[in-house]
Amino acid sequence: MNESYLRAMDRALEPDMPPPSLRLAIDRAALAANWRALDALAGGGRAGAAVKADCYGLGVDSCVPALRDAGCEDFFVAHWGEVAAVAAHVPAGRIAVLHGPLEPADCAYARAVGAVPVINSLEQAEMWTQSGGGRCHLMVDTGINRLGIALAEAGDPRIAALDIDILMSHLACADETTALNRMQAELLREAAETIPHRRLSLANSAGIGLGPDFALDLTRPGIALYGGVPRAELAEAIRPVAHVEARLLQCRQLAPGESVGYNATFIAPTPMRVGTVSIGYADGFLRARGPGNAFWSDSRRLPILGKVSMDMVVVDLAEAPDLAAGDWLKVPWNIADAAQQTILSPYEMLTVIGRRLRGV
Ligand SMILES: *Cc1c(COP(=O)(O)O)cnc(C)c1O
């Protein structure tokens, strides 16, 4: 009997998992529609997809197949450690690693799996060439000052030695209307004149909203794919993708003067029926999102009472007297809703989503 047969037997003998008490539903049709809308906004160019940080917390296994099937061909991750999960769904040669190689082991890994480094410095360029060279991408810094070669380094022989597919830069303030956006686009065009490349890329999600001048050959949307609206121009095109729900574990009756949660920060002024919900800060519903916020049952608002715990939140059930243990509530996680963004940015709201919600 071989090993994989034995593993299959083991799995067959495992008890069935009971249903979860919290869930993250990914609307794959909305994700695909968002990609297609952003691809259409790229004019003559194409849209790729930023799938770093496990597709911004939504899960590579849920999102990457939907993006691939919608027609996306270029995928961006930050770390080498993120390549394998994405490569399970798309050819490794279509995966770009934004951080580039920090040491020769990264180059060896890139070669072994076929993923493509984004070269960010002369040192990285030299390291890649010394490891054998081949197709790569090049980041040019035009003003954000995080990663990328300086424009003044464009003529360096270490850059001339590269076989560059995507020549790219990254906008610092694409969600604002500022002169820096145009300046950065201008500087990238300048770099493109001296650095041989096949494709030119500048815009992230917000950059796509800046208009066709910024789309070039390839755009790199991330947050807008997942339902974020970083510029008003994109509002029409983008649909929500992530829906978070959690179940009531228990309903309780409070007498006036009784308190709720750690540090007894809420005290019932009158008799109240409250419910304990199966989600907490360990799932990414951070404590800071508690005050003034509410869960929902259909259109009935259920205000949060007291502090958010690691695994639980208590809500006021006054508006929904029919609810009982086991019922599902909607957890506020609409990243296009400005009111939800006072504490966390839409990027943070997604990337803090915890393992239990993702079902891993
Ligand atoms: C994360 C990232 C993107 C995607 O940005 P969004 O604002 O999420 O659209 C694009 N390009 C680079 C270099 C990035 O690091």
The ligand as a Tripos MOL2 file, in Angstrom:
@<TRIPOS>MOLECULE
LIG
   15    15     1     0     0
SMALL
NO_CHARGES

@<TRIPOS>ATOM
      1 C1          0.1010   46.1550   -3.3990 C.3       1 LIG1
      2 C2          0.5910   46.6990   -4.6750 C.ar      1 LIG1
      3 C3         -0.2980   46.9600   -5.7190 C.ar      1 LIG1
      4 C4         -1.8040   46.9090   -5.5580 C.3       1 LIG1
      5 O1         -2.2230   48.0820   -4.9000 O.3       1 LIG1
      6 P1         -3.7620   48.4220   -4.6000 P.3       1 LIG1
      7 O2         -3.7210   49.7660   -4.0130 O.co2     1 LIG1
      8 O3         -4.2410   47.3850   -3.6430 O.co2     1 LIG1
      9 O4         -4.5000   48.3520   -5.8900 O.co2     1 LIG1
     10 C5          0.2280   47.3340   -6.9440 C.ar      1 LIG1
     11 N1          1.5690   47.4740   -7.1060 N.ar      1 LIG1
     12 C6          2.4430   47.2610   -6.1110 C.ar      1 LIG1
     13 C7          3.8890   47.4540   -6.3590 C.3       1 LIG1
     14 C8          1.9920   46.8950   -4.8630 C.ar      1 LIG1
     15 O5          2.8610   46.7130   -3.8650 O.3       1 LIG1
@<TRIPOS>BOND
     1     1     2 1
     2     2     3 ar
     3     2    14 ar
     4     3     4 1
     5     3    10 ar
     6     4     5 1
     7     5     6 1
     8     6     7 2
     9     6     8 1
    10     6     9 1
    11    10    11 ar
    12    11    12 ar
    13    12    13 1
    14    12    14 ar
    15    14    15 1
@<TRIPOS>SUBSTRUCTURE
     1 LIG1         1 GROUP 0 **** ****
